[in-house]
Amino acid sequence: MSHTPKPRGLRALYDWMMRNASGRNARAALAACAFAEASFFPIPPDLMLVPMVLADRRNAFWLACWCTFWSVLGGMLGYAIGALLYDTLGQWLISAYGMAKGLDDFQAWYDKYGMWVILIKGASPLPYKLVTIASGFAHYNLALFIGLSVITRGARFGLVAGLLYWKGEIARRFIEKYLEWVLLGFLTVVVLGVLAVKYLF
């Protein structure tokens, strides 16, 4: 009698995530990740959003909205850190991402391109927390910041959910076949996003 070997390493982690993607705590965990990523946590919520959509594509766009809602709330925390706590927590977070040297010029960026800075960088691989903290530091209009965050984060997560809803089975087979390469590519994008800050700010 043959036994299928148990998955190890990244594949064991992937199997665990897929098993728990529809669990009772999955949406709470996605909310926490989206909230934290927008203010201080380094890992994008896509890492949780993708397996959750693949596990139940009927809820793809609801999950995108859920992720957007909590990301915008986390962005408001990041804004508060930049506006009220920059000299302590905000400065430490900015320095940790290598953006401290360029922040002196950031307020001038907002005076000219504030709306586009939020829209473009909020939808890019750049750490969104840098946008939220810097927005607070520059005292960008809070209501406009929230509105633009809803647009850019909604577009970001909606695109991910839409692609997976449309090509879910193909995407799932591709991820499972090339899991290590997919995760390596995802990690590379995150790291490049952090490194790019030194050149884009």
C-alpha positions as CSV (number, residue, x, y, z in Angstrom):
1,M,0.0,0.0,0.0
2,S,1.5,3.3,-1.1
3,H,1.4,6.4,0.9
4,T,1.4,9.9,-0.5
5,P,4.3,11.8,1.1
6,K,3.3,14.7,3.3
7,P,4.1,18.1,1.9
8,R,7.0,20.0,3.5
9,G,8.4,23.5,3.6
10,L,6.5,26.0,1.5
11,R,4.0,23.5,0.2
12,A,3.1,22.5,3.8
13,L,2.5,26.2,4.5
14,Y,0.4,26.6,1.3
15,D,-1.7,23.6,2.2
16,W,-2.2,25.0,5.7
17,M,-3.3,28.4,4.3
18,M,-5.7,26.8,1.9
19,R,-7.2,24.6,4.7
20,N,-7.8,27.7,6.8
21,A,-8.8,30.1,4.1
22,S,-12.5,29.4,4.7
23,G,-12.1,29.0,8.5
24,R,-14.1,31.0,11.0
25,N,-11.1,33.2,11.8
26,A,-9.9,33.7,8.3
27,R,-11.7,37.0,7.7
28,A,-10.7,38.4,11.1
29,A,-7.1,37.5,10.2
30,L,-7.4,39.2,6.8
31,A,-8.8,42.3,8.5
32,A,-5.9,42.4,11.0
33,C,-3.3,42.0,8.3
34,A,-4.8,44.6,6.0
35,F,-5.1,47.1,8.9
36,A,-1.6,46.5,10.1
37,E,0.0,46.6,6.7
38,A,-1.3,50.1,6.1
39,S,0.3,51.4,9.3
40,F,3.3,49.3,10.4
41,F,3.3,45.7,9.3
42,P,5.6,44.8,6.4
43,I,3.7,41.9,4.7
44,P,1.0,42.8,2.2
45,P,-2.5,41.3,2.8
46,D,-2.5,39.8,-0.7
47,L,-0.7,36.8,0.8
48,M,-4.0,36.0,2.7
49,L,-6.4,37.5,0.2
50,V,-5.3,35.2,-2.7
51,P,-5.9,31.8,-0.9
52,M,-9.1,33.1,0.5
53,V,-10.5,34.0,-2.9
54,L,-9.2,30.7,-4.4
55,A,-11.0,28.8,-1.6
56,D,-14.4,30.5,-2.4
57,R,-14.5,32.6,-5.6
58,R,-18.1,33.5,-5.0
59,N,-17.0,35.9,-2.3
60,A,-14.1,37.3,-4.3
61,F,-15.3,40.9,-4.5
62,W,-16.8,40.9,-1.0
63,L,-13.3,39.9,0.3
64,A,-11.8,42.7,-1.8
65,C,-14.1,45.2,-0.2
66,W,-13.5,43.8,3.3
67,C,-9.7,44.0,2.7
68,T,-10.1,47.6,1.4
69,F,-12.1,48.7,4.3
70,W,-9.6,47.5,6.9
71,S,-6.7,48.8,4.8
72,V,-8.2,52.3,4.8
73,L,-8.8,52.2,8.5
74,G,-5.2,51.1,9.0
75,G,-4.2,54.0,6.7
76,M,-5.9,56.4,9.0
77,L,-3.8,55.0,11.9
78,G,-0.7,55.5,9.7
79,Y,-1.9,59.1,9.0
80,A,-2.3,59.7,12.7
81,I,1.2,58.4,13.4
82,G,2.7,60.8,10.8
83,A,0.6,63.8,12.0
84,L,0.8,63.2,15.8
85,L,3.6,60.8,16.6
86,Y,6.2,61.5,13.9
87,D,8.9,62.5,16.3
88,T,8.7,59.1,18.1
89,L,7.0,56.1,16.4
90,G,6.6,57.7,13.0
91,Q,10.3,58.6,12.6
92,W,11.3,55.1,13.7
93,L,9.0,53.4,11.1
94,I,10.1,55.8,8.3
95,S,13.8,55.1,9.2
96,A,13.2,51.4,9.2
97,Y,12.1,51.6,5.6
98,G,15.0,53.8,4.5
99,M,12.9,56.8,3.7
100,A,14.2,59.2,6.4
101,K,16.6,61.2,4.1
102,G,13.9,62.0,1.6
103,L,11.1,62.9,3.9
104,D,12.2,66.6,4.2
105,D,11.2,67.0,0.5
106,F,8.0,65.0,0.8
107,Q,5.8,67.9,1.8
108,A,6.8,69.7,-1.4
109,W,5.7,66.6,-3.3
110,Y,2.3,66.7,-1.8
111,D,1.9,70.5,-2.6
112,K,2.4,69.6,-6.3
113,Y,1.3,66.0,-6.7
114,G,-0.5,65.0,-3.5
115,M,-3.5,63.3,-5.1
116,W,-1.3,61.3,-7.6
117,V,1.2,60.3,-4.9
118,I,-1.5,58.6,-3.0
119,L,-3.3,57.1,-6.0
120,I,-0.2,55.7,-7.8
121,K,1.8,54.6,-4.7
122,G,-1.3,53.2,-3.0
123,A,-1.8,50.8,-5.9
124,S,1.9,49.9,-6.3
125,P,4.1,47.4,-4.6
126,L,5.6,50.2,-2.4
127,P,4.8,49.8,1.3
128,Y,1.5,51.6,1.8
129,K,2.4,52.6,5.3
130,L,5.0,55.0,3.9
131,V,2.2,56.8,2.0
132,T,0.0,57.0,5.0
133,I,2.6,58.1,7.5
134,A,4.0,60.6,5.1
135,S,0.5,61.9,4.3
136,G,0.0,62.6,8.0
137,F,3.5,64.2,8.3
138,A,2.6,66.5,5.3
139,H,-0.8,67.3,6.9
140,Y,-2.6,66.4,3.7
141,N,-6.3,66.9,3.8
142,L,-7.7,64.0,5.8
143,A,-11.0,63.6,4.0
144,L,-9.3,63.7,0.6
145,F,-6.7,61.2,1.9
146,I,-9.5,58.8,3.0
147,G,-11.3,59.1,-0.3
148,L,-8.2,58.6,-2.4
149,S,-7.2,55.6,-0.2
150,V,-10.6,54.0,-0.9
151,I,-10.1,54.4,-4.6
152,T,-6.5,53.2,-4.8
153,R,-6.8,50.3,-2.3
154,G,-10.1,49.2,-3.8
155,A,-8.6,49.1,-7.2
156,R,-5.6,47.2,-6.0
157,F,-7.5,44.5,-4.1
158,G,-10.4,44.5,-6.6
159,L,-8.0,43.7,-9.5
160,V,-6.5,40.8,-7.5
161,A,-10.0,39.4,-6.7
162,G,-11.2,40.0,-10.2
163,L,-8.4,38.1,-11.9
164,L,-8.8,35.2,-9.5
165,Y,-12.5,35.2,-9.9
166,W,-12.1,35.1,-13.7
167,K,-9.2,32.7,-13.9
168,G,-9.4,31.0,-10.5
169,E,-8.8,27.4,-11.5
170,I,-6.0,28.3,-13.9
171,A,-4.4,30.5,-11.3
172,R,-4.7,27.8,-8.6
173,R,-3.1,25.1,-10.9
174,F,-0.3,27.5,-11.8
175,I,0.3,28.4,-8.1
176,E,0.3,24.8,-7.0
177,K,2.6,23.7,-9.9
178,Y,5.1,26.6,-9.5
179,L,4.6,27.4,-5.8
180,E,8.2,28.0,-4.9
181,W,8.7,30.4,-7.8
182,V,5.4,32.2,-7.2
183,L,6.3,32.9,-3.5
184,L,9.9,33.8,-4.5
185,G,8.4,36.3,-7.0
186,F,6.0,37.7,-4.5
187,L,8.9,38.2,-1.9
188,T,11.0,39.8,-4.6
189,V,8.3,42.3,-5.4
190,V,7.9,43.2,-1.7
191,V,11.7,43.7,-1.3
192,L,12.0,45.7,-4.5
193,G,9.1,47.9,-3.3
194,V,11.0,48.7,-0.1
195,L,14.3,49.3,-1.9
196,A,12.6,51.5,-4.5
197,V,11.5,54.0,-1.8
198,K,15.1,55.2,-1.7
199,Y,14.9,56.3,-5.3
200,L,11.3,57.4,-5.6
201,F,11.1,59.6,-2.5
